[in-house]
Amino acid sequence: MGKHFHLTGRTSLRTRITLGMLLALVITLWLATLLISHSLRRQMEDTISAQQFSAVSLAAREVDRSVKERMLILQSLAEQLNNIPLREDSLQPQLERRPLLQLMFNWGIVVLDAQGVARASIPGSLGRNGVSYGQRDFFRQAMQAGQASITEPMFGQHTGQPVISMLQPLRAPDGRLVGMIMGVTNLARPNFLDDISSAKYGATGDYFITVPHSRRYMVSSDKRRLLQPGPAPGINPLYDRYLSGYQGSGIAVSSHGVAELSSSVRIPSTGWLMQAVLPTTEAFAPIRTLQRQLFGLALCLTLLAGGFSWWWLRRQLLPLSEATTLLAGMRDGTLPKQALPVRQQDELGLLASSFNGLLERILREEEQAGEHAANRLLRKIVSHIPGVVFQYRLFEDGHGCLPFASEALLDLYGLSPQAVSHNADPMRAMLHPDDADAFFSAMHASAANLTLWHIEYRIVRPDGQLKWLRVDALPEQEGPYVTWYGYIADISQAKAMEAELRIAATTFLTQEGIMVTDRDGVILRVNPSFCQITGYSSAEVVGKTPAILSSHRHPPAFYQQLWQSLLQVGRWQGEIWNSRQNGEVFPEWLTITAVHDSDGQTSHYVAIFQDITERKAAADAIQTLAFYDALTHLPNRRLLLERLQHALDAAHRQQQYGALLFLDLDNFKSLNDTMGHDIGDLLLQEVAARLRHCLRVGDTVARLGGDEFIVLLEDLGLQRETALREAESVGRKILAQLKQPYQLRGHDYRGSCSLGIALFAGEHDSTEDILKQADLAMYQAKAAGRNTLRFFDPLMQAEINARTRLEAELHQALENGELSLHYQPQIRHGHPCQSVEALLRWHSPQQGLRLPGAFIPLAEQSNLILAIDHWVLQQACTQLAAWAGHAATAGLSIAVNVSARQFHQSDFVSRLRHLLQDSGANPALLKLEITESLLLMKLDDAASKMNSLRQLGITFALDDFGTGYSSLSYLRQLPLDQVKIDRSFVRDVLDNPNDAAICKAVIALGHSLGLTVIAEGVETAAQYDFLVAQGCQVIQGYLFSPALPAGQLQDWLAATWPAQHGGSTPPARQQQLPASLAGS
């Protein structure tokens, strides 16, 4: 009977415990697996949908950009054809000269008149000229609207090809609608939508564009869908929702019965829908795979946990089984008696029954020796434990004591174990008042239920020190009292760390953005404020570097200094410009701190920043109020004085001249009195706008108050005469602008101003002195009759007088024949001299020989340049006719510089034609050199005149190329023959890599455009060899000869190339170069 009870009880206990633990584990594990699987599926579906919508949005923006680009090209073409008659002979050449249009519209361009008849088209091979589109709905609708439009996809009436057309209105100069320009794209041929039609979305998905009105597919990765109708209304509710305007993603069953994930975005410029679909079997395949893996893992964990539980419980209960067997044997007398603990019923109940029979005998025999040995061992063990091991006894009357406590009690409480061995009141007295109730409640609950006594509490030691302690103890009922055996641990440090972590977590939720990186700058964590400020989610930045925020506004040196500060002092603070996720650049105040580990090595970086956009905007507003005039928004006196002081300092350092112009409006008070202050304010605003228009970038115009304005000019040159000329030019421009009529709320007003100019070079000048000088000069201008200007310095006034005298002397020079032309050879490599450049010289009776730089700028500012240019052209034509009578010079051509003012005279072509006819000169030997600035002033006028002169045989060279505004567009549009490299680039071509690169580029450009390249100012053989090696065909400069009078030029030609000019033939090397270079 005993053996039967022993086996049955042992098996029953193990089975119950194993099954109970396994059941709880399986339920928990599978519930967690189901929840995780559901959450992962929902998150991944949302992520995949968002990714698909982003891809569709990107494709829609690209299509929208391509459509707008083509509509803009058609608009530009329509504006260029406005003045051209709607005839095939006029329009067809215009289209054919623009072959690039067919790259934008693969089915060409068609120009339609108001009746829809094609008047011109490209490519001509399609034969659309003369075809009428007047009955087509898209044409009638476009003409009725009079606006740009895009047709729906259709099959061409004559070609049968699937096409879309883009139309722009064509208007006459008076604004009338006279037709349409139509750009056609063949959807069946390569076109700008091929990126959509050729793209595959996944393995089984599709991109396509749908036309909502006709419910047809216009473009699709699946070629079978081209112009095919989509699902009929009601078949696919999600598709119907897309067509009604919804933009987003969703899942629906297609007309083929396939569940698909789709997204749709409307293309703004056309109204088309950019869509993508992907069967859910492919879209959510990773989710199903992940679910299978997750459930497989859960099954494995279930089996593993069950087996481990069975093995572990068998191992843990084995001693009890053995103890049961031993006790039964000792009770029967077959085994020696042994001491066993009494714990509980079942297996332990059998042990308890056996132990109770032996307890008295064991205590009698082993009490003394065992107790002493156990106490020694126990004290040795507990003395090495960093906490208090204790025995606490609670009596029925409520008082307690600690019969045993380890020596660590002295460290925690400051009490010896003996002090509390009979009464624990000294320890109770140290309890923190806020924790006493919880302490005793936990103790009494443990005593009542004989359960674990666990609590964290505080004590206040007599020295005032606060400590956090934790007690863990198990109780036993020992007669009339309860005894606990347990352990008291000091958790003060852990509590401090917990508080620090709580503070850190609270700090992390601050309004400032926080970013934590590792030592290599990889982002580990960001706070919600970071996401709110930058627009990035945590998932988008974690794992990346802070470079994702870069605005590219700071140079590399800025970031080098930042990292140097971090590495040296462990901290950097300052203002920095970063960018948000949407590309917006914003300022922030950033503090970066290095975090060090226990070894003193940098382990992390913490960056804290504030968005200071609003703060900077407020500062800018305050700056505007402090430094700018509220009415005109011009700098006020305060800002002017700062800029003037800066200009004085810069002028002194750089030895550059500057000028201050003081303006006072004439009769402004009368305007205010007669028309009111509102009209006066309007005039001041208009004057401010005109003054801005007159100045260069970098110049300053300010309002002092009332009707007084100041203009500050800097960098006027190193020479006083140059500065004087520039300041006077600006002043006269201002006078002319302010004299133009004003429209002030319907009132016509004509005004003027008096202008005083003070020149400064920075030395011994103060801001107030310069202002006073300009003010005095302004009053001198008013005294001189108003609407005029005066310089403060009498010496400057004398220089103006000198310029006036120079202008008078130049008039006399023209009348007295003091001007002459000299000719400088232009040598083509490997050939004798075939052309020369005519250069003007002035033989002044007072000054001797004067070069053009001394008087041409003055002539260009007055009408004298027209007379001088006419004289030069007349002399050049006469010289060509004279040279034609000599065999040595009959083929020599002359290049003549033409000023912009002369070239843009309305009768320039007719006057030059008369000069050629009167002189008998050969037009083919006359070459006109024009500058880039001349072309840019009136490009269309220049092109028309050049084409007219080209018909006479005259050729053209572009002078000083690259020194001003250079544009390849006018090089292609104009009938140029040559392009000249300016002497400023040739001078240092061997020493300055930039100049060398410019020379190479101009030569390459000339070759690509079929233009002859001339380098002027060549003075050394090394320069010559470099330029020739780069492919420069013609050389001009002192290396060959200075500019010579006609007679000396003929002598030079005969001496340099005898064979070609009457002498014997020199050696081969001399045939290529003049005698001065024969041995180089």
C-alpha positions, 0 to 999 in steps of 0.5 A: 500500500505504501509503495503504491502511494509512493509511485502514484503520488510521484507520477501525479505531481510531476504530470500536473506541474508539467501540463500546467506550465506547458499549457500556460506557455503554449497559450501565451506563446501562440497569443503573442505569435498571432498578435505579432503576425497581425501587427506585422501584416498591417504595418507591411501592407501600409508600408508597401501601399505608401511605397507604391503611392510614392513611386506613382507620385514620382512618375506623375511629377515626371510626366507633368514636367515633360508635358509642361516643358513641351507646352512651353516650347510650343508657346515660345515657338508661337511667340517667334512666329507671331510676325510671320505670315501664315504661308508655307513659303514663310513658315516651312523654313522656320520649322525646318531650321528647328530640327530639335523640335522633333526630339520633343514631338516625335510625330512633328509640328503642324502650323494650322491657320484659323480654318484648320488648314495645315500651312507648314509641318515637320517632318515633311515626309508625312505630307500634312501641308494643306490637310484640313483639321478644321472639322476635328473636335479638338481644333474647334474647341481649341480655337473657341477657347483661344488657349493652350490645350492637350487632346485626348489620345486618338487615332490620326485621321490621315496616318491612323497612328495613335497620337496625342496633340498639344496645341498653343494659340498663334496670334497676330501682332495685334493679338488676334487669334490666327491659328494654332501650333500643334505638337504631335506625339505618336504613342506607337513610336518612341516618345517621352512617355516611354519611361512609363511604357517600358517600366515594369512594376515588380514581376507581374505589376504594371504602370499605366496612364488613364484618360478619365474622360474616355476611361481609356489606357493611354500608356501602359507597360502592357502594350496590349492596353494601348488605347483600350478601354478600362473596366466599365463603371460599376465593375471595379469600384476602386477604379471608378473612385480613382476616375472621380478624383481620389488620389491614393492606394487601395486593394480591389478585385480586377475584372479578371478576378485578381486581387490587386494593390493599386495607386493613382495620382492625377497629373496636374497639367493634363488631368490624366491618371498615373496608376500602378497595379500589383497583384496582392499575391506578389505584393504581400508575398513577403508577409505570408513568408514571414507569417509561415516562418513566425508560426514555424518558430512558435511551433518549434518553441512550443515543442522545445519548451514542452520537452525542456519542462518535462526534463527539468521537472523530472530533474528537480523532483528526483531528490524528492522521490529519492527522499521519499524512498529513503524515509520509507526505508528508515521508517521500516528500519532497513536504512540508517536514519537521516535528517530531511527538511519538512516542506509541504504535502504530496511527496513532501508530505511523505517526507514530513511524516517520516521527518517528524518521527526522527526530529527529536532523535536528530536534535538530541544527537547532533544539536550541539556539534551541528549548530556550532559548525553551521553557525561558523560556516553561516557567519563566514558566508554572510560576512562576505555578502555585500548586504545584511543577511538577517533573521527577524522575529515578530512577537504577538505584542507587535515588537520585533528583534533581530536574533541574527544580523550580519556585520553589514548592518553597521554599514547600512544602518550605522547599528551593530547587530548586538544593538538590535538583537533584542529590540528592533526599534532603533531600526524602525526609528530610521524609517522614512515617514513617507514609507513607514505605512507601506513597510509595515503593511507589507510585513503584516501581509507577509506574516498573515499569508506566510508569503514573501516579504518584499519592499523597497523603502528609505531610511534616514540615518542619524547623520542625515544620510538618506539611503534606499533599501530593499528587503526580501525575506521568507516567513515561518510560523514558529509557535506564537511568533513569525520569523523571517529569514532574508536579505537587506540590500542597499539600492541607493545607487540603482535608485539614483541611476533610475532617477537619472534615466527618468530625467533623461527620458523627460529631457528627451521629450523636450521641444528642442530636437535631439539626435544621438549618434555613435562615435562614427556619426551614425544616428541611433535615436531621435526625439519627437521634436526632431521629427516635427522640426525636420519632417523625417520620421525616426525610421527614415534617419536611424542608421544614417548620418547627419549628412541627410540634413545637409543644406549644402550652404556651408563650405567643407571648411565649416564642417572641418572646424566643427569636427575639430572643435568636437575632437579637441574640446568635446563640444561645438555650438553655433548657427547652422543651416540644414534642410527638412525632408521637403527640401526647405532650408532652415536655420537652427541653433545647434549644440553638439556634445561628446559623451565619453565612456568609463575609459575616457573615450568618445562613445556617442555624440548628442546634438540638441538644436532649435529651429530659429527661423521665426527668431531670424525673421523677427531679427530681419524685421527689426533690422529692416525697421532700423536700417531702411526707409519705411516709404521707399524701402531704401537704406536710411541714413544710419545704414548709408553711413555704415556702408559709406564708412566701409567704402572709405576703408575699402577705397583706402586699402585698394587705392580705388576711387569711389563717389557720393552723389547727393540728389535733391528733387527740384520743386518738390515742395510745390508738388506737395503743396499743390497735389498733396502729400500722397502724390508726393509720396508716390513720386518719392517711390517712383524716384527710388525705383528709377534710381535702382534701375540706374545703378550697378549691382553693389552700388547703394541708393539711400534716402536721407529724408524729405526729397534728398537721396544719396547714391554711393558708387564704389570701385570706380578705378585706380585713376581719378580721370576714370572715376570722374568719367564713371561718376559723371556718366552715372549722374547724367543717366540719373538726370535723364531718368528722373526727367522722364514723365511720371504718371501719379494717379492719373496726373502727368508730372515732369520733374528734375533734380539737382545733383552734387558729386564728391569723389573720395579715395579713402585717405583723410576722408570721413563720412560726414566730410564726404556728405558735406562735400556732396551736399555743397556740390548739390547746392552749386548745381541748384545755383547753376540752374537745376537739372544739372550736376556739379563736382565738389572738387574744383580740380575735378571741375577743371578735369571736366573742362579738360574733357570738354576741351578734348571733345572740341579738339576732337571736332577740330581733328575731324575737320582738319584731317588730323586722323589717320588709319594704321594697319596691323597684319593678320597672319594665317599660319603657313600663308603670306599676309592676306588681311589687316586690321585698320586702327585709328591714330590721332596726330594732335598738333598739341599732344602728338600721336594719340592712341584710340584709348585716349579719345574713343571712350569720350567719342562713344559718350557723344555723337562724335563716334558716328562721324569718326566711324563714318570717316574710318569706313570711308578711308578703309573703302578708299584704301581697298580701292587703291590697293586693288590697283597693285598686284601685291595688295589686290587681295588684301582685306581690311578689318574695321571695328564698328561701334554699337551706336553706328551699327544700330543706326537705321540707315547704316546698311544703305550708307555703307552700300553707298560708300562701297559704290562711291569708292569702288572697293570690293565688298568681299575684302571688307570685314566688320569687327563687332563686339558681343555687347553690340549683339546683345543690345538688339539681337534681331536688328543686328541679325537682320543688318548682318544678313543684308550686308552679307548679301553684299559680300561683307564678312564679319568677325566677333571681337573681344569674345569672352570678355563680356556676356557670352552666349552660344545662341547668338553665335549660331544665329548670326552669319559670323566668319571669324571669332577673335581671342582678346589680347587680355587672354593671350597676354598670360596664356603661358603662365595662367591656366585659366587664360590657357583654358579660355583660349583652348575653349574659344578655338575649339568652339570656333572649329565646331561652328566653322569659324576662323579663330584670330588671336590678337596681341601675340608678342612672343614666339612661345605664345605663337607656338602655343596658339598654333598648336591648339589650332588657332588659324590666324595670328595678329600682334607685335610679334609680326608688326605693329600697326603701320601706315599704308605705305610702310605696310607695303614695304613690310609686306615686300620685305617679309614675303618677297616671293608674294610681293615681288622678291625671291622665295625665302626658305620653307620656314620663312614662308610660314613665319616672318624673318624675326621668327625664322630661326625660332 
